[in-house]
């Protein structure tokens, strides 16, 4: 089984997981003042469940990327918020990320 997993072992997996969590924690501490207050409130909700530092950092990064993409396109948050309060994310191709999109309308 270890060979099928590429030489992975539980002990090694735990070590990698802990190292990744520690790096994400350190990055969050370093960059804390650069995160928007709304992102801090929205990404870190310990009442819902106990996510990892990696998940929190990913949430901050995703919010930043979406905000930057909206600014590039001149869209405000209201233009993609539905009447019921849900949010419709823009198409990947509209974010000007090279995903192999052939048509700009997708």
N, C-alpha and C positions, 0 to 999 in steps of 0.2 A: 504494500500500500504506500509506503514511504517513497518508493521509486516512482509510482504513478503520480504522486504529488510533487515530483521534481526534487526529491530529497528533503521535502519539508517534514518537520516534526512538530509536535505540539509545543515542545519547549522552545523551538526556534520561532514558531508562529507567535507565541506569547511575547517573546523578546521583541520581535518586530513590531507587534501591536503596541507595546509599551513605549518603545522608542518613537513611534509615529505619534502617539498621544502626547508624549513629552515635548516633541518638536512643535506640535500644533499649539500646545499650551504656551510655550515660550514665545511663539509668534504672536499669539493673541495678546499676551502681556506687553510685548514690544509695540504692537500696533493699536492697542486699545484706544488711545486718544484720537486715532484717525477714523474709527468706526462711528457712523452716525448714531445718534441716540435712538432713532426709530429702529435701526438695525439691531442695536443692543437689546432693545425691548422685544423685538419680533423674533430674533434668532435664539435668544437665551430664555427659555421658558421651562424652568425646572419642575413646574407643577404637572406638565403634560407627561413627561417621561424623562429619563436620564440619558440624554444623548452624550456623545463623546466630544472632546475638544475638536477632533477632526470634523465632525458634523457641524459644530458651531462655526468653525473657521470657513468651511465650505459655504455655509449660509451667508456669512459676511461677504465672501468673494462673489457669490452669485448675485447678491443684491447690488454690489458695486458694478458688476458687468452689465446687468440689466439697466441700471440707472444711466451708465455711460452710453449704452446703445440707444436709449430713449432720447438722450440729449443730442446725439448725433443725428437722429431722425427728426428732432424737434417735436417730439410727442410728449405730452404731459401724462401724468398718471391717470387723470380723469378720462383720457381718451381710450384707455384700454380697460377701464373698470366697468363692469356690467351693472345694470340697474339693481341686480340682486346682491351686489357687493363682491361677487367673485371677479377674478382677474383673468383675462384672456392674454396669454403670452404671445408676443409677436412670433411670426415664423422664423425659423433659424436662418433662412435665406434673407429675410428682411433685416437681420442683425448685422449684415455684411461680414459674416464669418464664412470663410471659404470651406463650405461643406459639399462642394461639388454640385451646387444648384445650377440648373440650366436656365431657369426662367426667374426673373426678378420678382414675379408676382407670387411665388410660392414661399 
